[in-house]
Amino acid sequence: MAAEFPRLHDRQSFLDSAALRAGYDKEDGAALSDNERQAAARALTRLISDGTVAETLWPSGDSDKVQLPEQGMIAVSVNLGSLREERLAWEAERKGAEPSQERIVSEIVDRSRVWIEQNMDGDKLPLLLVNASIIHGSNAFDILISAQYRNPYNLLRYTREVVQVVAHIAGTHTMLVAQSYGFPDFTAGR
């Protein structure tokens, strides 16, 4: 499987992969026999069931069912001074949620669910959060949010209406991704 990185496989595409055929010493284009294929499928099932290999649900934006072909990122700067002041006040009483960057990310995710539900285009998602990460070691931003969307206006509206209104957000920088390389590679195998 490591030989196929950064390609994102489902079970079927892995069983059809060139790396698996090479593992069985098959020449280019030669398929696995039925017995070899069944043995590989059983081994893969065992690896998944014992937790050695994990299966992850990852929406393919270009899929007809998802239809969110564009990608973007939102770099979020946190006002660490005001967050620290709130934390000092919180430490005196320790009531409510602890002020932290983790709480900010949780609030963004919670607000995102409501915003997505309120802005559905018929039965189509306006935007899908792919990842929200706290970034340490950057003096430019503190949180990085990745999203898939149907049109750029949805990403910009989402940034204004959800991310920028959360307490302690000092600023945002929205980036539209023109081309993505590496993991996950949604175009491989098409």
C-alpha positions as CSV (number, residue, x, y, z in Angstrom):
1,M,0.0,0.0,0.0
2,A,2.9,2.4,0.7
3,A,4.0,2.0,-2.9
4,E,0.7,3.6,-4.0
5,F,1.0,6.7,-1.8
6,P,-0.3,9.4,-2.3
7,R,-3.2,7.6,-4.1
8,L,-6.3,7.2,-2.1
9,H,-7.7,3.6,-2.6
10,D,-10.9,1.9,-2.0
11,R,-10.7,-1.9,-1.6
12,Q,-11.5,-2.6,-5.2
13,S,-8.9,-0.1,-6.6
14,F,-6.3,-1.5,-4.3
15,L,-6.9,-5.1,-5.5
16,D,-6.5,-3.8,-9.1
17,S,-3.4,-1.7,-8.3
18,A,-0.1,-2.1,-10.1
19,A,1.7,-2.2,-6.7
20,L,-0.2,-5.3,-5.6
21,R,0.4,-7.0,-9.0
22,A,4.1,-6.2,-8.5
23,G,4.0,-7.7,-5.1
24,Y,2.9,-10.9,-6.7
25,D,5.7,-10.5,-9.4
26,K,3.2,-10.0,-12.2
27,E,4.4,-8.3,-15.3
28,D,2.9,-5.1,-16.6
29,G,-0.7,-5.8,-17.5
30,A,-0.9,-9.3,-16.1
31,A,-3.8,-9.7,-13.7
32,L,-3.9,-11.6,-10.5
33,S,-5.4,-15.1,-10.5
34,D,-8.7,-15.6,-8.7
35,N,-6.9,-17.4,-5.9
36,E,-4.3,-14.6,-5.5
37,R,-7.1,-11.9,-5.6
38,Q,-9.1,-13.7,-2.9
39,A,-6.0,-14.2,-0.7
40,A,-5.2,-10.5,-1.0
41,A,-8.8,-9.5,-0.3
42,R,-8.8,-11.8,2.8
43,A,-5.5,-10.4,4.0
44,L,-6.8,-6.8,3.5
45,T,-9.9,-7.6,5.5
46,R,-7.8,-9.0,8.4
47,L,-5.6,-5.9,8.4
48,I,-8.7,-3.7,8.5
49,S,-10.5,-5.8,11.2
50,D,-7.4,-5.9,13.5
51,G,-6.8,-2.1,13.2
52,T,-3.5,-2.4,11.3
53,V,-5.1,-0.6,8.3
54,A,-7.9,1.9,8.7
55,E,-10.7,2.7,6.2
56,T,-11.6,6.3,6.0
57,L,-14.6,7.9,4.4
58,W,-13.4,10.7,2.2
59,P,-15.8,12.5,-0.1
60,S,-14.6,12.9,-3.7
61,G,-15.6,16.4,-4.7
62,D,-15.8,15.5,-8.4
63,S,-18.3,12.7,-7.7
64,D,-21.7,13.1,-9.3
65,K,-23.2,12.5,-5.8
66,V,-21.0,15.2,-4.0
67,Q,-20.6,17.8,-6.8
68,L,-18.2,20.0,-4.8
69,P,-15.3,20.2,-7.3
70,E,-13.4,23.2,-6.1
71,Q,-11.1,23.4,-3.0
72,G,-10.1,26.3,-0.8
73,M,-8.4,27.1,2.4
74,I,-9.1,29.7,5.1
75,A,-6.1,30.8,7.2
76,V,-7.4,32.2,10.5
77,S,-5.5,34.5,12.8
78,V,-6.5,34.3,16.5
79,N,-6.1,37.3,18.8
80,L,-4.0,35.6,21.4
81,G,-4.1,38.6,23.7
82,S,-7.8,38.6,24.1
83,L,-7.9,34.8,24.3
84,R,-5.3,35.0,27.1
85,E,-7.4,37.7,29.0
86,E,-10.5,35.5,28.8
87,R,-8.5,32.5,30.0
88,L,-7.2,34.4,33.0
89,A,-10.8,35.4,33.9
90,W,-12.0,31.9,33.4
91,E,-9.3,30.4,35.7
92,A,-10.7,32.4,38.6
93,E,-14.1,30.8,38.4
94,R,-13.6,27.8,36.0
95,K,-17.2,28.0,34.7
96,G,-18.1,27.1,31.2
97,A,-15.9,25.9,28.4
98,E,-12.1,26.5,28.8
99,P,-11.0,29.4,26.5
100,S,-8.6,27.8,24.0
101,Q,-7.9,27.5,20.3
102,E,-9.5,24.1,20.4
103,R,-12.7,25.7,21.6
104,I,-12.5,28.2,18.7
105,V,-12.2,25.3,16.2
106,S,-15.1,23.5,17.9
107,E,-17.3,26.6,17.7
108,I,-16.4,27.0,14.0
109,V,-17.4,23.4,13.3
110,D,-20.7,23.8,15.2
111,R,-21.6,27.0,13.4
112,S,-20.6,25.4,10.1
113,R,-23.2,22.6,10.6
114,V,-25.9,25.2,11.1
115,W,-24.7,27.4,8.2
116,I,-24.5,24.4,5.8
117,E,-28.0,23.3,6.7
118,Q,-29.5,26.8,6.3
119,N,-27.8,27.4,2.9
120,M,-28.6,24.1,1.2
121,D,-29.2,24.6,-2.5
122,G,-32.1,22.3,-2.9
123,D,-30.6,19.0,-1.8
124,K,-27.1,20.1,-2.6
125,L,-24.4,21.0,-0.1
126,P,-23.1,24.6,-0.5
127,L,-19.8,23.7,1.2
128,L,-18.1,20.8,2.9
129,L,-15.4,21.2,5.6
130,V,-12.6,18.8,4.9
131,N,-10.2,19.7,7.8
132,A,-9.7,22.2,10.5
133,S,-6.3,22.3,12.1
134,I,-4.5,24.3,14.7
135,I,-1.1,25.3,13.4
136,H,1.8,25.8,15.7
137,G,5.0,27.6,14.7
138,S,3.4,30.0,12.2
139,N,3.5,33.7,12.8
140,A,1.1,34.3,9.9
141,F,-2.0,32.3,11.1
142,D,-3.1,30.0,13.9
143,I,-5.9,27.8,12.3
144,L,-6.1,26.4,8.8
145,I,-9.5,25.3,7.5
146,S,-9.8,23.2,4.2
147,A,-13.1,23.1,2.4
148,Q,-14.7,21.9,-0.8
149,Y,-17.4,24.0,-2.5
150,R,-19.4,24.3,-5.7
151,N,-18.6,28.0,-6.3
152,P,-16.2,30.5,-4.8
153,Y,-19.0,32.8,-3.5
154,N,-20.0,30.0,-1.1
155,L,-16.5,29.9,0.4
156,L,-16.4,33.7,0.8
157,R,-19.9,33.9,2.3
158,Y,-19.0,31.1,4.7
159,T,-15.9,32.8,5.8
160,R,-17.7,36.1,6.5
161,E,-20.8,34.6,8.1
162,V,-19.3,31.8,10.1
163,V,-15.5,32.1,10.7
164,Q,-15.1,35.9,11.1
165,V,-17.9,36.2,13.7
166,V,-16.3,33.8,16.2
167,A,-14.8,35.4,19.3
168,H,-11.1,36.1,19.2
169,I,-10.7,35.9,15.4
170,A,-8.3,38.6,14.5
171,G,-8.5,38.0,10.7
172,T,-8.9,35.5,7.9
173,H,-7.2,35.0,4.6
174,T,-9.2,33.0,2.0
175,M,-7.3,31.0,-0.6
176,L,-8.8,29.3,-3.6
177,V,-6.8,26.2,-4.6
178,A,-6.2,25.9,-8.3
179,Q,-4.6,22.5,-8.4
180,S,-3.9,19.9,-5.6
181,Y,-1.1,17.5,-5.7
182,G,-0.5,14.6,-3.4
183,F,-2.7,12.9,-0.9
184,P,-5.6,12.4,-1.5
185,D,-5.3,12.1,-5.3
186,F,-8.9,12.1,-6.4
187,T,-8.0,12.1,-10.1
188,A,-5.8,9.0,-10.1
189,G,-7.3,5.9,-11.8
190,R,-9.9,7.8,-13.8
